[in-house]
Amino acid sequence: MEPRRFLITGGSQGIGAAIVQQARKAGHQVAFTGRTDSHIQSTVTDTGAHGIRADVASDTDNQRVVDECLAKMGGIDVLINNAAFGYNAEIGSLDVNGMRNLFATNVFGAVDITNRVVPHMKAKGDGDIVNIASTAGMKGAKGATVYAGSNWAIRGITQCWQAELRPHGIRVICICPSEVQTNWAGRTGRNNPNKLYAGDIAATIMSGLEMPRRVLWTELAVFANNPWKED
């Protein structure tokens, strides 16, 4: 794959940081967003990517991020919508404002920043958009109204964008990982050899992007091979 210009939201830790690392290792220009200065700086130091402190739930921040990418890299060839967080509660006791806040990031944030990037991709007739959802958006579960609902939304939105953007040479991919060993929702010490790692998802995404332009992965669920062995 020729060098390209990546924008990765939520790229300062977890899956996002793994994508930043692998994209940089492959020789691409990379800008990423995050909300915690220490995490941003750590990823910048490790990868040499361009870190931007921004909240994808903020329309103003999203426009600033796009403008900064255009100024620093000259454009955006690959947009990876990764910024997200979780919330678990059962109906009858969930906080609806909490649900609104989650959707502001996980759904509306992804829509807003994509809405600002797509005109630039259309102008050159090329681009890739990767929406990271979850297998939680493929099967409902107890307590998952909010988080699963947001992922069902992303899956449906992806399909709409595919229909709209394929005629413009823009591929839209939805990746649905199962449980990944990251510091998700503040949970640490989750090392489990039968679960996926952030680098596994990053490698999957990079593989999809490297496919010939005529090939489109519409949606891909990613599970651990249990039990698995190191290569």
N, C-alpha and C positions, 0 to 999 in steps of 0.2 A: 504494500500500500504506500503510495506517495505521501510525503509529509503533509499533514492536514492540521487545521486549527480547531482545537477542542474547547468547548465550554462545558464544565461539569458543575452542577449545583450540588451543594452538600459534599464538597470534595475534600474537606479537611480531616476526615477520619473515616474509618470503616470501609464500606464498599467504595465510596467516592474516592477516598485516598488511594485505594488499591488501583482504581482506574487511572487516576492521575499518574501514579508510579509507572504503570505498564505503558500508558500512552507516551510518556516522556522517554521511557527506555526504548520505545520503537521509533523515536526521533520526531515526534509531533510537537507542535506548539500547544501549550495547555494553559488555560485560565480556569480557575475554580473559585467557588464561593464557599464561605463558612461564616459562622456567627461567633466563634470563640478565637480571640487573637492568638492564644498560645498554640491551639491546634493548627491554625492557619500557618503560623510561622514555622512550626515543626515540619509540616508538609512542604512548604517552600524550601526549607533547608535541605530536606531529604531528596527533593526532585528537581529543584530549579524552576518549577512552574510559577505562574503569576497568581498569587492569592489575592482575593478581594473580599473584604468584610461586608457582607450583605445578607439580608433576610429575604428569601424568595416570596414571603407573604406580603412584602412591600412593593407596590407598583413603582414607586420612586426609585427604590434600590434596583429593581429589575432593569429599568431604563438606564440607570447609571452603569450597571454591569455590562449591558450590551454596548453602550457608548465606549466604555473602557476597552472592551474586547476589540472593537473596530479600530480604536486608536493604537492599541498595543500590538495587535496581530494582523490588522487589515481586513478582518472578516471572521466568520464562524462557519466552519464546514460541518462540524459534528456538535450537536447539542445533546447532553445527557442529563435528563431530569431525574436526579437521584435524591434531592433533599426531601426528607420525610421524617416523621416521628410516629410513635404509637400511643394508643390509649385503649384500655380494656375496661369495660363495664357492661353490666347486663341491663337490658331494657327494664324500665321501672325505677332504676336508680342511677342512670347515666346522667352526666352533666352536658346538657345540650350546647351550652356555650363552649365547653371543651371540644365538642364535636365540631362546632363552627371554626374554632381555632385550628384544629387538625386539618380540616378541609381547606382552610386558607393557605396552608403550606402544601399539603400533599396533593391537592387537586388544583385549586385556583392559582397557586403559585406557579405550578407547572404550565398551566394554560396561559397565564399572563406572560411569562418570559418567552414561551414558544411563540406567542402571538407577535412578539417584538422581533424575534429572530427570523421567522419564516419569510417576511418580505425580502430580506437580504439573500436567503437561499433561493427564492423564486427568481430573483434578478439574475442569478448566475446559472439557474437551471440544474442545481445539484445540491446535495446535502444529505445528512443522516440525522435522525432524531431517535434517541433511545429513551423510552420511558421505563423506569424500573418500578415494577409493581410488586406482587408477592403471590405465592400460592394461596395466601389467605383470601385473595380475591377470586379464587376458583371454587372454594367450598366454604360455606358458612360454618361458624363454630360458636360455642357458648362464649359470651362476653365480647364478641368481635364485631358488633354492629358498626362501630365507628371506623375502626381500622380496616376491616374487611370491606366495608362499604366504600371507603376511599379507593381501595384497590380495584374493586369492581368498576368504579367510575373511570379510573385510568385505563383499564382494559377497553372499555367502550369508547372512550375518547380516542384512544390509539386507532381503533378501527375507523372512526370518522376521519381522522387525519390521513390515514392510508388512502381512503377513497378520494380525498381532496388533493393530496400532494403527489401521488404517483404520476399523474400527467406532467408534473413539473420536474421529474427526475429526482424527487426527494423520497428517500426510504424512511419509513417510520416503523420501529421495532418495539415490541413490549417484552421485557424479560421478567419472569416471575420466579424468583428464588424461593426455595423452602428455607428453613431456619439456617441462618448464617452466624458463625461465631464472631460477633463484634460486640462492642460495648453498647448494645441496643437498649434504649430506655434506662440507661445507667447500670445495667447488669454487667458485672465483670466476673472474671474467673470462670468463663463458660467453655473452657477447652474440652472439646469432646471429639474424638477422632471419627465419630460416625456422623458428624455434621459438616456442612460446607464451611469454607473460609472465604473471606472477602476476595482474596486473589483468584479463587475459582470463578466468581461472578465476573470479575474484571477480565479474565482470560476468555470467558464465554462471549462477552461483549466485543472484545477485540477480534475474536474469530469471526463473528458475524459481520463486523465492519470490513474485514479483509476479503469477504466473499466478492466475486465479480458483481459489477453494478446491476446486472440483469437479475441477480438473486436477491430475494427479499424474505427474511425471516419475519413472518407476521407476528408470531407470539411463541415464546419458548419458556416452558416450565423447567426449572433446574433443581434436581434432587441429588442428594449424596448417594453414591453407590455403597450400600451398607451390607457387610463391612468392606471397607476399601483398604488398599495398600498404597504406600508412597510409590511414585514412579521411580 
